[in-house]
Amino acid sequence: MAGAGEPWHFARLGIEDLHARGVRGAGVKIAVIDTGALTDSAALHHADVTALDGRGRPEAGIDDNGHGSSMIAIMVGADTALCPDAAIVSIRAFSPFGIASAAGIAQAIDIALARGADIINISGGQPAVDQALADAVVRATTAGVIVVAATDNDPPFAPIYPAHAPTAIAVAASSPQDTLVNPLPASWVQIAAPGVNIATYELDSVVQRSGTSEATAVTSAVCALVLGAVPLVQRRAVAPHVAAILAQTANPAGNAAGPGHCGILHPPRALTEVTNQLKGRTP
């Protein structure tokens, strides 16, 4: 999306320049654990999207809520795609009311692993501490899969899972003014990403949505851009370091306060750091 219609987060993240350089997420698979995917919609019919139910069975494009489809459209939607060449596996683990159990999310993570996902996006969660879910996140990250999950949108910003899992990338939302929507992120929140007025789709219409869900989808897309620039044989080795690289190369937020102090994604700088690490040197 170039020119006057370019979404603000495209410019802020340097997306058009990355796309022009061929950094488009090719060869990367993102599992989106959410409410499903409307694969025949105007947003997604052109994209590489596989739809599965919560047990991993193929299904026609179903999304009775629309949340999952909107998250996928941020990544690969027509005119809204941050990582247009990535492949998506949609796993419908959340209900039409946007609710999922810890067991359902854990099962979906294992399905994503079995389907060869490089990145798992969970733009949601649930408040209960659950060992099976924590174990599923560990299985994924131990296998070299990046797990990206949303933090809470509303005060008191209580921990939600799997974002609070130690090996997941927990994402907060930032504004066009480069401020954090939650200026007091917890210490376990690692990164912020644009999450206000993000261009995506609802059914066949381009809309703007806001929240940590959107910020999480943006972060997963950026992870896809980073991994897509890494040779295939090295991706699993690089994946465990992506969270640290994103944090290290982030821009400071204008209003960040303790204890989290998380910065805002800077994809070009993250890509440079990955390239330098692969060459065995630092800037």
Residue, then its C-alpha position, 0 to 999 in steps of 0.5 A: m500500500a503505497g502513497a497517500g493511502e499507506p497505513w501509518h504503521f507501514a511508514r513507521l516500520g519501514i515496510e514499503d522499503l523492506h518489501a522493495r528489497g524483497v523482504r516479504g516473509a517468503g518461506v515462513k509459516i505463521a500459525v494463527i490460533d484464533t477464531g478462524a479464517l474467512t479464506d474466500s473473503a476479499a482480504l484473504h482469497h489470494a493468500d496462502v491460508t490453510a484453515l483448520d479446526g481446533r482439532g487440526r482437521p481441515e475445514a472450509g473458511i469459518d470465522d463467526n467472530g471475524h477476529g481471526s480473519s482480521m489478524i490474518a489480514i494484517m499479515v497477508g491481507a490484500d492491500t494491508a499485508l505486512c508479510p505478504d509472501a508468508a503462509i498462514v495456518s489458521i487454527r480455530a481454537f477460540s469460540p465465536f465469542g472470542i473465548a478459548s480454554a487453556a487446554g484448547i490453546a495448548q492443543a492448538i500450539d501442538i497442532a501448529l508444531a505438527r504443521g511445521a509453523d515457524i511462528i505461532n500468533i496468539s492474539g488472545g489468551q486466558p487468565a488462568v495459570d495452566q501447566a499444560l499450556a505452559d508446557a506447550v509453549v515450552r515445547a514450541t520454543t524448544a523446537g525453535v518456533i517463535v510464540v507471540a502472544a497478546t498482553d491485556n488491553d485493560p487496567p489493571f493489565a493483569p497477566i494473561y496466558p500464554a503471553h506470561a509464559p517465560t519463553a513467549i514474546a509478550v506484546a504491548a500496543s503503541s500509538p502513532q505518537d510512539t507512546l505505549v497505550n499502557p505506559l506501565p508495562a509489567s517486567w515480563v512484557q518484552i516489546a511493543a508494536p503499533g496497535v492503534n488504528i491498524a489497517t485490516y479487514e472486517l469481512d470485505s471492507v478495509v477498517q482500522r482496529s486497535g488493541t494488543s491483538e493487532a500489535t501481536a499480529v504486527t509483531s508476528a508479521v515482523c518476525a516473519l520478515v526477519l526469519g524470511a531473511v535468514p537461510l532456511v537451515q539457520r532459522r531454527a537456530v536464530a528463532p530463540h534469539v529473535a525476542a532479544i534482537l527485537a528488544q535490543t533494536a527497538n525504539p524507546a517509547g516516549n512515555a515508557a515507565g517501569p518496570g517493563h520499559c519495553g521499546i517499540l519494534h524497529p524492523p530494519r534495525a532488527l534485520t541488520e542485527v540478524t544479518n550481522q549475527l549471521k556473519g559473526r560480527t556486530p555493528 
